């Protein structure tokens, strides 16, 4: 099941998030908002949708956007309900927009950024991004989110997701404690420990959102389709530090289940 109703995520969807590390929400925001966002991104790139001869790069990266369509897309009532259900009411910050945007174009060239990885979430003041960190409490990140701003089929460079990989990463982070592991440490083995996970593709119509566990291993891929793929990949930021006095959220339940923790 991938749709939500006015109540929000179903019990089955929440359990899927805990087990697989992500949940797909169709029609999380309107196709009109998606179109408005794409138009702004085309303008930022200085490219035109009807001039494919000018699409010379496999990927163009754009920064965070705070104009109204992006803010509205990230803060629909449906998404707010889902944030509450997965992270906990009062434990997340309302997104101030969307970003970043890896806009992927049909190209025979390698995008050069298609390796498996986990998004780290703190220590980002270090000049070397390989020294950025994540810890078992997911300090600095409540969710990884994928906002589809264009229709994305199997050939349109959908993000690849290793189902259940968040479980393995939680276990690997546990020995590092509060200080966490650096991206260099996490990626030293090329994420071989998750290579047997089934792979899902983040496909869907414009307006689809994938809400993902912060530890989910994922990767980009080359675009083999016809139309550019527009997607935002923002974090959902937590409100404050981890509070052990609160009931565990599904994000925390997945970690606890993986590690046998009592926090």
C-alpha positions in Angstrom: 0.0 0.0 0.0 1.4 3.4 -1.0 -1.4 5.9 -0.5 -2.5 7.6 2.7 -5.9 8.8 3.7 -7.0 11.7 5.9 -5.8 9.7 9.0 -2.3 9.5 7.7 -0.1 6.4 7.4 -1.7 3.1 8.1 -0.4 0.7 10.8 0.9 -1.5 7.9 2.8 1.5 6.4 4.4 2.3 9.7 5.5 -1.3 10.1 6.9 -1.3 6.6 9.0 1.8 7.5 10.4 0.0 10.5 11.2 -3.2 8.6 12.2 -1.9 5.2 13.4 1.6 6.1 11.1 3.6 4.0 7.5 4.3 3.0 6.2 5.6 -0.3 3.4 8.3 -0.1 1.6 9.0 -3.4 0.0 12.4 -4.0 1.8 13.9 -1.0 1.7 17.2 -2.7 0.0 18.4 -5.8 1.1 18.1 -9.4 0.6 21.8 -9.8 3.1 22.5 -7.0 5.5 20.1 -8.6 5.2 22.0 -11.9 5.8 25.3 -10.2 8.9 23.9 -8.6 10.2 22.5 -11.9 9.7 25.9 -13.6 11.8 27.6 -11.0 14.5 25.0 -11.3 14.6 25.3 -15.1 15.0 29.0 -14.7 17.8 28.6 -12.1 19.7 26.3 -14.5 19.3 28.6 -17.4 18.0 25.7 -19.5 14.7 25.1 -21.4 12.5 22.0 -21.2 12.0 22.0 -25.0 15.7 22.3 -26.0 17.3 19.0 -25.2 20.3 19.9 -27.4 21.3 22.2 -24.5 21.3 19.4 -21.9 25.0 18.8 -21.9 25.6 17.4 -18.4 24.3 14.2 -16.8 23.5 16.0 -13.6 23.1 19.6 -12.5 23.0 20.3 -8.7 21.0 23.1 -7.3 20.9 24.3 -3.7 18.1 24.8 -1.1 15.0 26.7 -2.2 12.7 28.6 0.1 10.2 30.2 -2.3 6.5 29.4 -1.6 6.0 26.4 -3.9 8.8 24.5 -2.2 7.7 25.4 1.3 4.1 24.4 0.5 5.2 21.1 -1.0 7.2 20.1 2.0 4.5 21.0 4.5 1.2 19.6 3.3 -1.2 18.4 6.1 -0.7 14.8 4.9 3.1 15.0 5.2 2.9 16.7 8.6 0.7 13.8 9.8 3.3 11.3 8.5 6.2 13.2 10.2 4.3 13.0 13.5 3.7 9.3 13.0 7.3 8.4 12.1 9.3 10.9 14.2 6.9 11.9 16.9 4.7 14.9 17.4 6.7 17.9 18.5 10.0 16.2 17.6 10.7 17.6 14.2 11.1 21.1 12.6 8.7 22.2 9.8 10.8 22.3 6.6 11.7 25.8 5.5 11.8 24.7 1.8 13.3 21.9 -0.3 16.8 21.0 -1.5 19.2 19.9 -2.6 18.3 19.1 -6.1 20.2 16.6 -8.3 18.5 17.3 -11.7 19.4 14.2 -13.8 19.4 14.4 -17.6 19.4 11.6 -20.2 23.1 11.0 -21.0 25.5 8.3 -22.0 28.0 9.8 -19.6 28.5 8.5 -16.1 27.0 10.9 -13.5 30.0 10.3 -11.3 28.0 10.3 -8.1 26.2 6.9 -8.2 27.9 5.1 -5.4 26.1 3.5 -2.4 26.1 5.7 0.7 24.4 6.8 3.9 23.7 10.5 4.5 25.7 11.7 7.5 24.1 14.3 9.8 26.5 16.2 12.1 30.1 17.4 12.3 29.6 19.2 9.0 31.9 22.0 10.0 34.8 19.8 9.1 36.4 20.9 5.9 36.8 17.3 4.7 33.2 16.0 4.1 34.5 12.4 4.6 34.9 13.4 8.3 31.2 14.3 8.7 29.4 11.9 11.1 26.4 9.9 12.0 25.7 8.2 15.3 23.3 5.5 16.4 20.8 8.0 17.8 20.7 9.7 14.4 21.8 13.1 15.8 20.9 15.9 13.5 18.5 14.1 11.2 15.0 12.8 11.8 14.3 11.4 8.3 15.9 11.3 4.8 13.2 12.4 2.3 12.9 12.1 -1.5 10.5 14.4 -3.1 9.6 13.5 -6.8 9.0 16.8 -8.7 8.6 15.0 -12.0 7.3 11.6 -13.1 10.0 9.0 -12.4 9.9 5.6 -14.1 12.5 2.8 -14.0 14.6 4.5 -16.8 14.5 8.0 -15.3 17.4 7.6 -12.8 15.3 6.7 -9.8 17.2 6.5 -6.6 18.2 3.0 -5.7 17.3 1.9 -2.2 18.7 -1.1 -0.3 15.6 -2.4 1.6 16.3 -3.1 5.3 19.9 -1.7 5.1 19.1 0.7 7.9 19.2 -2.3 10.3 22.8 -3.2 9.3 23.9 0.4 9.6 22.4 0.8 13.0 24.4 -2.2 14.2 27.5 -0.8 12.7 27.1 2.6 14.3 26.4 1.2 17.8 30.1 0.6 18.8 30.9 4.2 18.0 28.7 5.6 20.7 27.7 9.3 21.0 30.6 10.5 18.9 29.5 8.4 16.0 31.4 7.2 12.9 32.7 9.4 10.1 31.6 8.9 6.5 35.1 7.6 5.8 34.6 4.9 8.4 31.1 4.0 7.3 32.1 3.7 3.6 35.5 2.0 4.1 34.0 -1.4 3.0 31.9 0.1 0.2 28.8 -0.9 2.2 29.4 -4.5 1.3 27.5 -5.5 4.5 24.3 -4.5 2.8 25.0 -5.8 -0.7 22.5 -8.7 -0.2 19.6 -6.4 0.5 16.8 -6.3 -2.1 16.9 -3.1 -4.2 13.8 -0.9 -4.6 13.6 2.0 -7.0 12.1 5.3 -6.0 9.7 5.6 -8.8 6.4 7.4 -8.9 4.4 10.3 -10.3 5.3 13.9 -9.5 4.0 14.6 -6.0 5.2 11.3 -4.6 7.4 11.4 -1.5 9.6 8.7 0.0 10.1 9.1 3.7 13.2 7.1 4.6 15.0 6.1 7.8 18.2 8.2 8.2 20.4 5.1 8.0 19.0 3.8 4.7 21.7 2.9 2.2 20.9 4.4 -1.2 22.4 5.4 -4.5 21.9 7.5 -7.6 22.1 6.0 -11.1 22.5 7.0 -14.8 19.5 8.4 -16.6 18.4 6.1 -19.5 15.0 7.8 -20.2 13.9 10.8 -22.2 12.8 13.6 -19.9 15.0 15.1 -17.1 14.3 13.8 -13.5 13.6 16.5 -10.9 13.9 15.4 -7.3 14.6 17.1 -3.9 16.4 15.2 -1.2 16.1 17.2 2.1 16.5 16.0 5.6 13.7 16.3 8.1 15.5 18.0 11.0 14.8 17.0 14.6 13.6 19.4 17.3 16.2 19.2 20.0 18.3 16.3 21.1 17.2 12.7 21.7 14.9 12.5 24.7 14.9 9.1 26.4 11.8 10.1 28.5 9.6 10.1 25.4 8.0 7.0 23.9 10.2 5.6 21.1 9.2 6.7 17.6 9.2 4.3 14.6 12.6 5.7 13.7 13.9 4.8 17.1 12.0 1.5 17.2 13.8 0.4 14.1 17.2 1.2 15.7 16.3 -0.5 19.0 15.0 -3.6 17.1 18.3 -3.8 15.1 20.6 -3.3 18.1 18.7 -4.8 21.0 18.9 -1.4 22.8 16.8 -0.2 25.7 17.1 3.6 25.0 
